[in-house]
Each structure stands twice: as structure tokens, then as C-alpha cells.
Amino acid sequence: MGTGASRNPDSSSHGSEERDQAGGQLYVSLRMENYKLNGEITPHVYGSVPLVGSWDSSKALSMEREYTSMWVLSFVVPPNHETLDFKFLLKPKYSSSPCIVEEGPNRQLTAGTLHGDGRSAMFKLSGDEVFEYRVFINVDRVSPFDLAASWRAYQENLQPSTVRGIPDISINSAAEAGPENGSSASLELDLEHYVVPAPATAANSGLVYAANMTETPRSLSRFGGMEVIVPDPTASSSGFGMVESKSVGTFSSMQKQEGHRGLFVDRGVGSPRLVKSASAASFTVDLKLYSDAKNSMPAAAGAVAAAAIADQMLGPKEDRHLAIVLVGLPARGKTFTAAKLTRYLRWLGHETKHFNVGKYRRLKHGTIQTADFFRGDNPEGLEARNEVAALAMEDMISWMQEGGQVGIFDATNSTRKRRNMLMKMAEGKCKIIFLETICNDRKIIERNIRLKVQQSPDYAEEPDFEAGYQDFKHRLDNYEKVYEPVEEGSYIKMIDMVSGHGGQIQVNNISGYLPGRIVFFLVNTHLTPRPILLTRHGESRDNVRGRIGGDSVLSDPGEIYAKKLANFVEKRLKNERTASIWTSTLQRTIITASPIVGFPKIQWRALDEINAGVCDGMTYEEIKKNMPEEYESRKKDKLRYRYPRGESYLDVIQRLEPVIIELERQRAPVVVVSHQAVLRALYAYFADRPLKEIPHIEMPLHTIIEIQMGVSGVQEKRYKLMD
């Protein structure tokens, strides 16, 4: 009663031969169910080879508590193992009292088959008291690559965690005594000694005027006397900010080629619906849903994709495309807010473009326009400005009809008449949400005016800064005279939010998943300058072995890097005592950050390495040999590929969204110690790299990437502390 095994005692010898020829190993699990054992008595197993090799109770193997009422001991044996004789026994945990051996004959297991009738384990205690526990014996044949992810990984790689006693939030108040003060871990006093060149695609948007990084006007390429180069939308640029983020479309090339073969599995989310045809054995792709929107599904996973599907199925046609129309006086941070929102939405997988009307104006009418051009009582100037606004709106709507999802329309749009014109153009084509930025802080406005005069192409040919400054002040006065706050339609008002010191946000008639995410992002964003330091953990023992995943400790070079990192952080953030250190919950990041003192350390489950599923603990060569189809699928599309029972890069992006929101909200420096795939995704957000590039971003060991965030955009510096 109560005993089970996955092998039938009456199996034929022919069946055993087939199993032996099939290869693999036997994974044996011995389980004992009980409700009466207290913490002072632990069930054990002892017996013959190949499990214990001794009937000495002192050498018995302890069973582990699987959950409250179940104990388990698992082991691996070859299919042709010697007959295993064994018994269960109860062993006191702390006292020297004698062990209690189960009653009855020995249990015998041969080739995964249990001999004799199944029975419960009966233990006779002092007197006539008898305990009876149900026993379950399960045997499964496992392949070599399964063992690589479980048994072998446990034997060779995994060690008892050295960090599990550390709370999720901790702070070291004093440095530990040790060799970290030695020469091997010391740094030069000048940190610039360790600076290395950043890649050509590095995050250095602050060197470029933000409006120049917006969409290149297509409609103006036809005007005579002016050559406008329109970039190939399928090509990626080498300059940060000029890269157009193209979502991995609804149909990948691989899907197009294999669509005729029937059912296929999209490891990401966002593929066409699979509709069963008249033949039960085949499936066809339903293209009807996508006939009017080529790329209307985001290259995304999880909540983003679920919301997109719901909007597709249930929402009005125009709601499938969203126009965020900026409203506000000049020098209120509209363009920087638009640039940050564009970067955030692209990173989530929504195909988003930033259309700046000022860029259209400069291409159509030139850069030399005095403040009189912007007077409300100048009919020629007003007509010219409305004309370029209409051209930008037409371009944005045309792009949406070709598959674009979110357009950011960046202009002052300071009167109801202008906004009504835009709403009329958008009827039945896209949903408009006005985003009004209001700033009453004169210091911030003054700073923004000076940045505008220094960086804007409008004043590139004005050698006298003071003359440009006065002209822009007159332009601002002209806008203030006719400015009308937003009171119509759906809108979001950001009032004194840019400083990061409070402020308020007002919303009206906002609904839907994506507008809700936009509001949440805007609530948490600001322009306070602060550095964010990204670094991988020190080299781990799994890195040395070439194994992915796992939870191994650091190698010797990794230990040295941890000490160098602590020295670096101490020097770099010596005046930033409000900084914090973020790590994953895996011990290689926690150990890397452990020498850092004086700053709070926070463990994030979201910062854990990409989950490799059944491939965890394997090398890529082992995956290629034992799982060739998985290896090839990953090679074809690393962004969407999801490890069996694991994650894809798109999944990682989804779980990192709270991390991004919190990084945007922080006003003090943050040091993020994490893993290669996770840092690739985080870096791609700050550098505005296209999703398809994320799996290929170089993220070297023992290198710190400093991201400087502020009003002038995002800039990057790299420090290589050791080879």
C-alpha cells in the first residue's frame, strides 16, 4: 500500500534491451510521506552500491524536506546498475540516540524496477508504538542533456550558496579586513586612467541637439532646390539617436518561409493567429486581421503583447494608432520629454517615431527666422507654421498606415485652433492624446533658454550669444501672448515635473493599457542629472567553464574585480552618499558587490540572468550536440527565441520595466551589478538601440559603463578595470 514505481516488474527482457540501447541514465527519486516527524528526527537511506555502499548507519544518506509532509532523496544510476539493496531509517539530528531502521526485508531495485510488493515504511519505536509512512519510488530515464541541466550541474557546478543569509536590503558600514587593500586590487588615483573608448553606437545623445534626432521629413524631399536624404528604414545607423527602431514585425523571414508547413511555434508573442483549416492536420495563417496594419503588433512579450492583442480585437480601428501631441511654451522641456518617451516605447517593443515640427520648419523655410516670424499677428508666419505642422501630421499618419504604432508630435501647438486642425486630420485614423508640459520654475526656464540658444540650429549662424538670447526671449513673449492651455479632448498635463521635486500630473479621458503605461512613465521621469553605473558580476566559475546560467561563485579573477569595483565606487561616488547598489538575487552578483561599503544594497529578482530553462548549466557546444533544433532556432532569432521552460530576450525586457521606471525615478546615483543579457537590455534602453540589436550588444566582463542622465540627454563613459 502506498508504494509506487514507474517500472513494471513484469517487463520483458526484450523491453529492457531496448531501454539499454536507447542510452541515457536512470533518475531515481525515493520519497517518504509523513506528518509526524519533528525537526529532531530525519529520515535517511542506507544500503549497497551503487547508492551508499555501506550498511553503516553513520554513513547513511540524509533525505531532504521537499515540502512540509514529504522527504526526498534523488540520485542517478546507469540502466545496467547492480541490484540496489536499501532500507529507510530514522536518525536523530542532534542526539546520540540509536537509529530506528524500518521493519521488514530489504528493498531491491534492479534496472529501474522495484522487486517484491510495494509497502509502506514501518518503524517500531520504544514500547509498542509504530509509525507507518507511505513510500513512493519513481524512476525515469533521462537524456544526457537533461542531466547536464540537473544532475551534472549539481555535482560539478553548484555549491551551497554563500550569500543566502544576506537580507534583500542591507548595508555594510565598515570594510572587511583582507587582501583587498593589496596591490592586486588597488586602483590608480585618477580614474581616467581606466577610461576606454565607447562603441560607435554609444549613448552620447547630449552631443547632438535633440530635435535633430527626430524623424527626417519625407514630405519635404519633393521641394525644389533642397535635397533631403531619407534614410533606408531597414538600415541601422551607427550614430546614437539616429537609429530607427524597427520592431521585429509580425512576420519574420523564417515564419514566411515556413508558414506553408502548418503549425509553427513563435517563441515570442505577436505572430498571426493560427486558424484550423478543414483538414485537422494542417493550419493556415489568418491575414485578415492584419490587412490594414502591417506591423500593428509590437515585438513584445507578456503584458505588452496581451494588451496589444486586446486592443486589436476589441478597440476601435483608430485606437490601434496613438498620437501623443505635445503642447507647451518653448523652453519647457517638450522635446526632451518626447525623446525620453520615444526611447521608452521603442524599448518596450512599440514602433514609435518622434516628429519635430521645428525640423520641418527649418527644412522648408530655413534657419534664419527672427522672433517676428513667431508673432501671433503675423499672418504670413502663422500660415507658414501651420503648413509645416500639417505636413508633419500627414507624414505621421502615413507612417502609421504603413504599420507605425505611436507617433510623438513635437511642437508648441499653443492655440485651440492649431489643436483642432490636428484633431480633424486625425479623425478615424489615430487617437490623439495631448501632452502639455508646464513649468513655473524661472531657474529651469532660464537654463533651458540658454541651452536652446547654444544648441538649436536656429542660432547656429548667430555668433553673438546675447543677441540670440534676446531674440529667443522675444519669441517666447510672442508665444505667451496667444497661449491657450489644453482643456479639450484626452490630455495629460505635467506641471512642474521636470525638476524631480514633486509637481503634479493631471489626466483627462485617458484609458487603455498603453496610455496608462505612458502616464505611469511620465509620473516617474525627471531631468535631474545623475550617473547610473552598469557592470557585470566578476568572472564566475561557470564563465570559466563556458556554462550558461547556474548560480556559481566567482573565480579568482572575479574576486579581484569585486575588490577593484569597491575601490572604484568609493572613489567615483565619494561625494554621493545617497547612492545605492542594486544586484540580482544570484550569488555571483551579491559576492561582487559585497566589498562595497557605505551604500545600501538591494537585491532585485528582476535583475537575474535570462532563464535558460532546461539548458541551464550547459555549454553552447552541448546544446548544439544534444539539442540541434534549439541551437539553430536560437541562432536564427536570438531576440524572440525562448529557451524551453525558460525566457527570451523579450521576456527579460518585460520583467525589467519596473527596473527602468525606478532608474528614471531615482535622483541619486545607482550602481547596477547584474548579468550579460539583462545589462544588454538595460543598456539598449539608455542608448536607444533597436530591439533586434539587443542580443548582440557587447557587454564585456570587468568593465563599468557609466550612463550620465540629465537635461542634455544621455552620455556614456566606459572604464575597464582589468583584462
N, C-alpha and C positions, 0 to 999 in steps of 0.2 A: 504494500500500500504506500502511495505517496512517492514512489521512486520511478524516475523516467530516464530513458536513454534514447539517443537519436539513431542508434544502430539496432537492427533486429537480430537476435541471437540465432535465428534460423536462416540467415542469409547464406546463399550458396557460395561454395569456394570459387565458382566462376565469377560471381559478382565481386568477391574480394580481389581476384586477379585484375579485374577491370579497374577497380579503385586504385590498386597499386600502380597500374600502368598510367593512370591519369596524372600522377605526380601530386605535389602539394604535401601538406602536413596536416596532422590532426590537432585541432584546438579543443582541449578538454576543459570543461567547467564543472567543478564539483560545488554544489550549493547545499546548504543546510538551513532549513527554515526553523525559527524558534521565536518564542515570545517570552521566555522565562530567564534567559541568561542575563546576568547583570554584568557590569563593566569589569568585574574582577575575574571572570572566567572566560576564556577564549577558546573556541573550537580549533583544533589542529588536525593535520593529516600526516600519517607516517606509514612507511611500508618499504617495498622493494624498489630496485631500479625499474624503470628509468626516472622515477619521481624523486624519491628520497634516498634510497639505497641503505636504509638503516631502520631497524626496529627499536632503536634507542629513542625513547620519548623526548630526551633533551634535544634531539636533532629534528624533531617534528616541524613541519611547515605550518606556520600560522595562517588561518583563514582571515580575510579582510571583511569588514562590515560593508555590504553592498547598499543596504538601507536598513531601516530600523529592525526588521524581523528576518533578515536574510544575510547569511555569511557566504563568501565565495572564495575559491582558490582555482585559478586557471593556469594551465601550462600547455606546452606544445610537445608532441612526440611524433616520430615518423610513423607511417602507416604500418610498418612491419615491426613495431616495437615489441620488446619482450613482454610477456604477461606481467601486468602490474598487480601485485598484491598490496592492499592497503586497508587501513581502518581509520575511523574518526576517533578522536579523543578530546576530552575537555581538560584544559591546562590552566591552573591558577596563574594569574598575571603577575601578582606581586609576592605571594607567599611561597613557601617551600612545600606545601601540601602535595600529596601524591596526585598524579594524573588519573583521570577516570576514562577508561577505554570502553568503547561501545561493546555491547554484548553480541554474541553470535560469531559465525565463521568470518574469515577474511573476505573482503570484496575483491573480485578479479575482473580486470579489463584487458581484452586482447583485441588488437586491430580496431579499436574504437567500439568494441562490442562488450557489453556487461554480461557476465555469466551468472546463471542462477536467477532466482526470483528476486525482484526488487523488494526492498524492505526499508522501513524507517530505521533510524539510528536510535538504539535504546541504551540509556546509561543508568546504571544502578548506583545510587548514592548510599550514604550511610543509612542503616536500617533497611526498611522495605521501600523506600521512596525511589520511584523510577521515572526518569524523564524520557519522553519519546519525541523525536524530531523528524519531520519529513525531510527526505533527501532527494535531490534532483541531480542526475548525471547526464550532461549534454555533450555530445561530440559532433564537431563539424569539420569538414575538410576545407582548408583554406589554401589559396594560391600563394605563390612566393611574394607577389607584390602586396597582397593583404598583410602578410607577415611583416613586410618592410615597413608598413604603416602602423603596425601594432606591436607584435612580439619583439622583433629585432630592434625596433626603435626603442622599446622599453629597456631591452638588455644593454644596448650599446650606447644610446644617446641620453636617455632621460635619467636624471638624478633627482633625489629628493630635493624639492625646492628649498633654496637657502633664504628666500625672501617672504615666505608666506606669513610670517609673523608680523610683517610691516603693515600698518593700517593704510587704508586708501588715501588718507590725508595725513602727512607727517612733516616734521621739520627737524633738521639737525642743527643744534645750536652751537656745537663745537666740532672741530676737525678731529678725526681719529688719528691716533699716533700710528705711524707706519712709514713704509718706503716712499709714499707719495711725495715726500719732500726731497727725495733724492734727485740726482741729475737726470735720470731716465725719464722722469715725468715733469721736469721743470720747463717753463716757457721763457722765451725772451721777454724782457720788459715791454718792448714795443710790439704790440700785436700785429702791426702792419707787416712785420717780418713774415707772417704766415699767410698773407693775402695771396690768392691765386686768381688768375683771370676767370671770369664767369663766361658761360657759353654765349654764343651769339644771340640766342633767344632768351637771354636772362631778363629778369624783371627790372627794367630801368625806364619805366614809363615817365618818370619825373623829368627826364631829359627832353621830352617832347611835349609840345602843347597838346592838352587832352583833346581838344576839338579836332586836331589834325589826325587823330587816330580813329575817327568815326568813319562811317560808310562813305566811299567815294561816289559822288553823284553820277548816276548813269544817264539821267535825262539831259544833263548839260554837255554830254560828249558830242552832241549834234550842232552846238553853236559854232558858227564860223569864226575863224581867227583864234580859236582856242582848242588846243589838243588836250583832252582829258584821258589819261590812261586808266582803263578799268581793269582791275586785276582779275585773273582767272579764278573763279570761285572755288575751283577744285584744288588749286595750288596753295601751299603753305608758305608764308613769308618767313624770312629769317629774323625780322625785326620785331621785338615785342610790341604788342599793341596793334600792329598792322596785320596780324594773323586773323583770318576769318574763321570763326569756329563753326565748322560744318559737322552737324550731328551725324553719327552713323545712321544712315537712312533706314527707312522701314524695310527696304530690301537690300541686303548685302549682295556682293557679286556671287558669293558662294551659294546664297539662297536662290538667286536667279538661275544658276546652273542646275541646281538640284531640285528645283521646285517640281519638275515633272515626275520625280521619283516617288511622290506621295508624301507620307508623313515625315516631317523632319522636326528636330528639336532646336529651338532657338534658346541658347543658354542665357541670353539676356532677356529683355522684355521689349515688346513693341513690334513684333512681327505680324504679318497679316493673319486674319482669322483663318483657321483651318476648318473647312466645311466638308462634312462627309458626303461623298457622291453616291450615285446609285449603286455602285459596286462597294460592298462592305470592306473590301480590301484596299481601297485607294482613297485618297483625299485630294481635294483641289483647293487652290487659293482663291478666296473671295476678294476680288479687287474693287467691288462696288463701293465699299465704304471709303476707299482711298482715291476714288476717281477725280475728286475736286481738290485734293490736298496731298501732294506727292510725299512730303516729309512731315506730315502733321503729328506724327508720333515721336516723342523725344527719344533720344538714345539714353535711356534711363532704366532704372530698376526700382522695385519696391513701391513706396508711396507715390513717387512722381509718376511712374508708369500707370499705376492704378488710377490715379486722378485723371491722367490724360485719357485713358480709355473711357472713364465715366463721362468726361466732358465730350468725347467723340460720340458716345452712344446717346447721351441724354440732353446735352446742351444745344442751344440754337447754333446754326451754322456760323454766325458772326462771332460767337464766343470761342470758336476754335482758334481765333487770332486775336491777340491782345495788343493794343497800342497804349503805351504809357506816354502821355503828353505832358512835358514839363511846363510849369508856369512859374514865373518869378522875375523879379528885377535883376539886372546884371549884378555880378559880384556877390551872388547869394549861394554859390556852390552848386548850381544846377548841373553843370557839365561833369563835375567830379562825382556827384551823386549818380548821374546817369551812367558814367563809366563804371562805377562800382556795381551798380545793379546789373548792367550788361554782363560784367565778368561773372557775377554770382549765378545768373540764369544760364549762361553758357555752360558753366561748370556743372550745373545740375542736369544738363542734357537738353535744354530747350534751345532751339535755334533762334538766336537773338542778334539783332543788329541795332547800332546806335546811329541815328540820322541827325546830324547837326545842321540846322538851317543857316547858321553863320558861315559854315563852309560853303554852302550853296551860294550865299550872297557874295562871298569873296571871289568865287569862280565866275559868277555871272557879271558882277559889277565892279570887280577889282577890290583891292585892299585899302585904297586911299579914299576913305569916306569920312568927312568931318562929322561933328555932332549934329549939324543941321540936317543931315540925311535922316536922322532918327527922330526929328520933331514930329509931334502928332498933327501939326497944322501944315505939314509939307506933303501935298497930295502926290507929287512925283515919287518922293521917298517912300511914302506909305504904299503906293501901288507896287513899287519895285520889291519891297519887303514881303508883301502879301503874295506876289508872284513866285518868289523863290520858296516861300513856305508851302505853297500849293504844289510846286514841283517836287519838293522833298516828300510831301504827303503822298503824291502819286507814285513816286519811286517806292515808298514803304509799302503801300497797298499792293503794287505789282509784285514786289518781293514776297509778300505774304501769300498771294495767289499762286506763287511758284513753290510754296512749301514752307515759307518762314512762319514762325510762331509768335514771337514777341518783338515788336518794334518800339524802340525808345526814341521819341520825337523831341529833340532838344532845341528849344527856342524860348524867348521870353513869353510869347503868347499872352500878352498882358491885358488884352481887352476882350470883352464878351463877343464882340463882332468877329475877331480872329478865331476864337474858340468855336463859335457857331459855324464858321466856314469849315473848320476841320471836322466837326461832328457831322455836317451834311455830307462831306466827302466820304466819311467812313460808314454811312448808313448801309446796313446789310452786308458789309464787308469785314468789319472788325469791331471789337468792343473797345471803347475809349475809357481810360481812367486818367484823370488829371492828377498830376503830382506837383503840388505847389510848395516851393521852398521859401520860407520867410525867416529872415534874420534881423534881429534888432540890436545886435551887439556891434557897436560902432568900431571897436578894435578889429573884429573879424572882417567887417566890411572894408575897412581901410587896408588890411593886409591883402584881401582878395583883389582890391583895385590895383595895388602895386604889382601883384603877381600878374594881373591881366595886362598891364602896360608893358611889363618886362617880357612876357611870353607870347602875347597874341600877335598873329601876323598882321593885324590891323595897324600895329605900331612898329612893325619891323623896319620900316623905312623912315621912321621918325628918330633922328639922332638925339634930340633933346628930350630927356625923360620927363622933365617938368612940363613941357608943352603937351606931351602925350597924356600925362596925368590930368592936366586941366581939361583937355578935350574929352577924356573919358568921364570926368565929373559932370561936364555939361551934357554928355549923352545920358548919363544916369538921371540927371534932372529932367530931361525930356521924357524919359520913360515914367518917372514918378508922377508927372502931371496927368497922365492918361491911364495909370494903372488901376485895374478893377479886380479885386480878389475873386477867387472862384467861389461860386455859390450854386452852380448848375451841374447836373449830371452826377456821375460817380467820381469821387475825388478823395485824395489823401493830402492832408496839409501837414507839413513838417515845420514846426515853429521852434526856432532856436535849438535845433537838434544837433547842429554840426559841431558844437563845442564839446559834446560828450558830457556836459554838466547839466543833466536834466533836460528841460524843454518839454514840449508836448507834441503829440501827434493826433490829428483828428481825421476820422474816416466817415464817409457818407456813401451809402448804397454800394458797399463792397461785399461781394460774395464769390464763392468758388475757391478751389484749392490753390491755384496759382496766385490770384490776387491776395489771398490770405498769407501765403508764404512771402510775398513781396512786402506786405505790411510788417510782418514779423522781422524780416531782414532790416527794413528801414528803421524800426524801433531800436535796433541794436547797433546801428552803424554810426560812426562819427569820424572826424578828421584829425583827432589828436595824434601828433607824431609819437611813435614808439617802435622799438625793434622787436621782431619775432625771430628767434634763432631755431633753425631746424637742423637736427642731426640724427643720424642712425646710431643705434647702440654700438658699443665697441665690438670688434670681431668676436663671434661666438665659436664654440667648438663645432657646431653644425655648419657654420660658414666654412671652416677648415675642411670638413668632410664633404662639402658640397651638397648637404641635405637641406631641403626646404622645410619651413615650419618648425615644429618642435618647440621645446622650452629649455634649451641647454644654457649652461653658464658661459662666461666669457673665456676666451683663450688668453694666453699670456699677453700678446699684443693688445687684446681688448681691455685687459686690466690696466695696462699702461695708459691707453687712451682715456679710460674713465678718470684717471688722476689728472691727465693733461686737460681734459674738459673742465674739471673742477677748477683748475688754475685759471683757465681761460674765462670762465663765467665770473670768477672772483674779480679778475682784472677788468673785464668788459662791463660788468654791471655793478661796479663798486659803489656808484652813486645812485643806484636804482634799488633801494631796499624793499620796494613794493613788488618786485618781480616774483614770478612763480615758475616752478619746474613741473612740466607735465610728462608723464611716462605712460606706457601701456601697462597692462597687468602681467606681462610676461617678464620673467626674472632677468633676462639679458638687458632690458632697458632699465629696470629698477636698480640692478647692480651698477650699470653705467652711471646712473645719476647719484648713487649712494655717497660718493666722496664730496658732492656739492653741499655746502653748509650755509646756513643762514637764510635760506629761502624755503617757503612751503612747497612740498612735493605732492602732486595729485595724480593718482592712477586713473586712467580712462580705459574702460573696456573698448571703447570705440577706436582707440589707437593701437589695438592689437593687430599683428600682421594679418594679411589676407589668409583666410582659412583655406588650406589646401585639401581639405576633406580626406578621402582615402589615400591621397598622395602624400599626406603629411609624413615627414621623416624619410622620404625617398629622395634620390638624386634624379636629375633630369635624364640621365642615361638609363636609370632603372625604369623610369616612366616610359621612355622611348622603347625599351626592350619588352616590357611586360604589358604596356597599355598603348600600343602604337596609334590606335584611333584617337585616344585622348590627346596624345602628344601632337598629332597632326592638327586636331581641332584647335588646340591652344595656339599652335604656330600660325594658323590662318587668321585668327581673330582674337588677339590677346585681350582686347578691351571687353568683349562680350563673353569670352569663354569662362564658364563656371566649372570649377573643379567638382567632380562627383561628390555630393554631400558637403560641398564647400562653397566658396564665393567666387564672384567675378570682380573685375575692377569696378564695374558699375555698382555692384553691391557695396563695395568699400566706400565709394563716393556717397552713397545714400547714408551709411552709418556715420560718415564724417561730417554731415551737415551740421549737427549740433556743435561740433568742434569749431567749424568755421564761424558759426554765429557767435560763439563765445570768444574766439580770437578777435572778431570785429568789435565786440563789446568791450574787451579789455582796454584799459587806458595805460597799463603798466607793461613792461617787457615780459615776454613769455619765452621759456626755453622748452622746446618740444623734442623729447628723446623717443624716437619711435622706430619704424621698420621701413624697408625699401618701398614696398608697394604703397603703404599709407603715406609716406612722405612724397612719393611721386604725385599722388592725388592732391595733397595739400599744396605742394609747390605749383602744380598746374593751375590751381585757383589764383594764387597771387601773381603768377606770370601770365595769366590769361592764355594758357596753352590749349589747343584743341583737344577734345576728348580722345581722339584717335591716337594722339601722341603720348598720352599718359603712360602706357605700359613700357614705353621706350625711353623715358627721361632718365638721364644718367644721375644716379644718386650714390656717390662713392662713400665708402667707409671712412671714418676718422676725419671727416670734413664737416665744417659748420657753414650753413647757408644763413646769412643774416638778411632778413627782409625788413626794410625800413618803410613803415607806412606813415603817411601824413598827407597834408593838403596838396603837396606837389606830386602825388601819385605813389607808386611803389618802386623802390630801388633795391638793388641786391649787391651784396658783397660776400665773397667766399673765403674761408680760412681753412687751410689744410694743415692740421696739427702734426700728422705723421703719415708716412707712406703705408 
